[in-house]
Amino acid sequence: MKKNSLTKNNALKTVPLDRLIDQHVGKKGSARRNQFENELRLDLLGESIRSVRKAKNMTQSELGDLIGVQKAQISKLENSIKSARLETIMNVFDALGVRVNFTVDM
C-alpha cells in the first residue's frame, strides 16, 4: 500500500482569504465586492437571530407571536434577511432580550 505524502510538486499552498475573495468576487470597493460583503453581513445577522432564539428555547412561531408577525416572517429573517425592515429586525432583538449595536463607517 502506498503511503500518501506531499512532495515539492504537490504541496498544499496557503492563500490568504482576502486574496481569494479579490480573485473570485472582486477587489475591495468594487460593486460586486460591496454586494458580497453586505450579503455576508446580513446572513450573519439572520444567523444571530436564529442562534439567540434557539438559546432561549423559543420557536419561530413563539417569536413571531411576540412581535406580531407570522412564523414565515421569522423564517425569512433567519434565512434571507435582505428584504426585512429595520423596525422588524429591532423588534425581534428586543423580543429576544438582546442589545444590538450598529456601526456606520463613512
N, C-alpha and C positions, 0 to 999 in steps of 0.2 A: 504494500500500500504506500502510495506516495504522500509524503507529508507536505502540507501547504506552507509555503514560506514566501516572503516578499524579497524580491531582488531589486537591484537598482532600476531595472526596466519597468517593473510593475508596482513600485512602491506607492502607497497612498499619499496623496498630497493634501495638505491642509490649506483651505482657501477661506479668507475672511468672508463672513456673511454679507457685509456691505458690498464687497466686490461682486459676489454672485447676484445680488439684487440689482446692482448697477448694470450688469451684463444682460440680465433676463427681464428686468422690469423697466429700467431707465435710470438715468442719473438723478441725484437729488435736485429738486426744483423743477423737474420736467412734469408736464401734466399727468402723464401715466404714473410716474412715481408718487406724486401727491395723492392721486386717487387710490393707489395701492396702500399707502400709509394710512389714509383716512379710513378705508375699509377695514384695515387691520385693527385700528383703534376701536372702531365700532364693534367689531367682533369680540374684542376683549371686554367691552362694556356689557355686551349681551351675556358673555360667559360669567362676568361678575354677578349679574342679576341671578343667573341660574345657580351659581355656587352658594350665594348668600341664602337664596330661597331654600335650597336643599339643606343647608346647615341649620336652618330654622325649622326643618321638618314640615315645610309648607308645600302644598300642591299648587300647581298653576291656577287651578280654579279658586282656591282659597285666597291667593294673592290677588287675582282678578276681582273677587268679591270685595276685598278691602279698598280697592281704588275705583271700583265701578266700571270695570271692563270685563269682557269675556275671556275665558281660558285661551282662546285662539290668539287674542291680542298679546297675552303674556308669552305664548309660544313664539310669536313673531318677534317680540322684543329679544328673547333669548337666542333666537336663531338667525335673525336678519334684521338688525336694528336700523337699517338705512332709512326707513320712512316714518320713524316714530317722532312724535312731538316732544320737545324738551320737557314740557309740563308733565307729560305722561311718565317719562323716564324719572323725573324728580319725584313724582308721586309714588312710583314703585320703590325707590330707595327709601323714601320717607316711611312707607308702609312696612318695609323690612327693618326699619330702625337703624339705618346706617347713614353715615355722613358722606357726602360726595364733594370733591374739590375739582374744579375745572381750572385749567391754566390756558390763557390765551397768549400766544407768542406773536410778537409783531416785529 
